[in-house]
């Protein structure tokens, strides 16, 4: 288990806050060396991320990525507007400026926030889909400049093609390669004009992101039942991109909600430290969410979002902050029982490392379960065509269909997941926490945890490319193994690791993309002690596998 910092859940001392001036200066003055892998453009599951302080998120990165996106759009025939938004991280604004300089120089029509404000990830997805509705040509796409919930010194840049969701590797590998080539060539071929010229360019247009999204919310959440119930709602934007969306939502729908803080500060000094003592706007962490948890008795239901509002954290009265897996399970149960216009064939989407409680809920409500690898991109097609009613990840990211059964967003939307908690409380007269407690009486109580174990690059490669036969396990914590999977059952895609399941427990192991560790996700439907046995056996089996593979290589 990770060692919890003595600073966890506490306010951060001023001398430990990031120096914003130094951070911004490094963005412009540090030039990445494309010969160093750590300083190259690298698109993970959520775009390119890094920090100017480590020369992994700097001006040349953004200029080259933006030109690479221009090139991709041209090759793909994407000629509509590019919707672009930023979150409240300090590096987001300069990255936007750099991107605009390139897009304007290339004649790309870009839509930026009318008030120079912040734009949540789901709002960009919603804008793309709304624009492209009933169109077959001149389609729009988008960019979100955000490192999500990551620390204040980080920056991030992700691309959403015309389907509105995260770009898959068939796109990101092309963009990544082209961007790195531009850097190798010392930025030759990157078109750029001044920021002043870019802002005055006829292709750079102001756009009201707030009103269309806010006005459309009643199509996905029953705002009437929330208003009519009068339930009290607490909302904490955690200083993120949703900060200027909540008051218009409250005013538009007349709900009884209080925004507990509207403070925006790039140091995020108002946050309490996460488990490791770092500032991280992780709304699923009880340490980062300490402020709202303390207020749990002031509201019937409360919720927060991370910095780009694609994740949700639900504080359910006496039950406190809900585990993301628990909330996903009750949200699925509620939605499929209360969305009469959804197709009877609409399925439940989950990742392979999400709780098996979701499997039991899907079986109970008579819906097909679609289990996919980690990454929200795997839900995009199903949400887009309505064959998935809900897609969710164990890391507190999810989205679902409109009440009419059509697509709302193809990226994670923490705003609607928070409002759904209010709808559930208003309609059923019980909180999601109480609903989950009832669920465990019917379906059992799961014990779930994730731990990290050391692994060098060679071992990580072994784990990523395993075949089911190589693990060599016949039992897991005293029970016969039912499945050993290296491909997700829902779509056949590679997990990038493996999952081993028995009747009352399972584990999944995947290498980290950024650290020399692998992650073990495990769950037991028996007890905490049974969970620890699963974790121990999983780690022992993988360690033995590593030793065997190294020995074979040496022999």
C-alpha positions, 0 to 999 in steps of 0.5 A: 500500500502507498505510504500516506504523507503527513501532509495529506488532507491538510492545507499546503504551506505557502513555501511549498506552492509552485512559483508561477512566474518561474513556471511561465518563464520556463514555458518560453525559455526551456527548449526541448531536446527531441533526442531525449524521450522525456522531452518529446511529444508523447500522447497517452490516454489523455493527450500530451502532458508534462511540465515546463519545469521538466521541459516536457510541456513548453512552447515548442511542444505546443507549436509543433503539436498544433501544426501537426493537428493542422496537417492531420485535419488537412489529410482527413478533410476536416474543414469545419471550425475547431472548438478550443478550450482551456482549464485553470492551470497556469500553463493553459493560457500560454499554451492557448496563445501558442496554439492560436498563433499556429492555427491562425497562420494556417487559416484554421477557423478556431472558436475561443470562449467569448469572455476569455474564460475557461471551458470544461472538457465535456463542453467541448465535446458537446459543442463538437457534437451539436455542430456536427449534428445532421452534417456530413461535410465541413465537420468540426473538431476540438482541442482541450488544453488541460492536464485534468486533475494533475498538479498545478505545475503541469500542462496538457493538450488533447485532441478530439476529432469530429466524433467529439471524444478522445482521439484514438491511437490511429490519430494520436500516433500520427500527430505525435510523430509529426510533432516530434519531426518538427522539433527535430527539424528545429521547428522548420515547417511550423507556420506561426504569426504573432498573437496580436495578429492571431486574435485579429484574424477573421478565422479566430472567432468568439463563441459563447460556450456557456449558454448552449451547454447550460440550456441543453442540460434538461435534455440529459438530466431531469432538472425539473424534479431537482428544482421541485424537490427543493433538495439542498445541493453543495457544489465545489468546482475545485477552482477548475473550468466549471467555475463559471458554469454553475451559477448560470445552471442554478439561475436557469433551472432554479435549483437550491444549490450553493457554490461553496467556493468560486476561487481561482488561483493557479497555485491552487493554494485553497486545495488540501494535499492529496495522499502523497502531499502534492496538490492534485485536484482529484475529486475522487480522493478523500484527501483532496476533497477534505473541504467538501467532505467537512460540509457533508451535513450542510447539504442533502447532496454535494459534488465536485469536479476536477480541473477540466470537469470531466471527473466527478466526486459525490459527497453523499451526506452521512456516507461521505465521499463515495468510492467512484466504483460505488457511484458508477454502480448506483448511477447505472442502476438508476439510469436504466430503470428511469430512462424509458426512452432508451433503447432496450438494447442499450448496454452498460460500458465499463473498463476491465479494472472497474468493480464487478459490482457493475457486472452484477448490476447489469445482470440484475437489470437485464442489460448486456455488459460491455467490458473494455480496456482502460481509456474512455476512447473505448466508449466513444463509438457506443455513446455516439450511436446509442448502443451504450447507455452508459460508459464509466471508468473506475477513476470517476469518469463517465457519461451517458445518453440524453433522456431521449436515448441519443448522444450527449457527449463522447467524452467524460462529463463530471457536470452531468454525473454531479447533477444526476446524483441530485436527480437520484436524491430528488426522485428516490428520496434517498442519496446515492450512498443509501442506494449503494448500501441497499445494493450491497444487501442484495448483491454483496459487498465488494472490497476493492483496491489498487496498489503499485509494484516495482517493474523495470522497462523490460518487465513492463514490456513483458507484462504488456505483451503477455499471453493468457497461458504464460501466467500459469495460475489455476487458483486464486485465493483458494478458488478455481480461476474462471478466466485469464484475459489479455484482451477485453471481452467487450471488444477484443482489444488488448488490455495491455496486461492481464485480468484473472478472475475467480468466482468471488474475486479478481485482479488485473495488472497493467504497466504504468505508462510513465513510472517504473511500476505496474498497477495491480487492481483487485477486488474481493466479494468476501472480505478485506483479508481475502482481498489481501490474499488476492493482491499477494498472490497476484504480485507473487505470480507476476514476480515469478513470471518476470524471473522465469522470462529473464531466466529464459532470455539468459539461457 
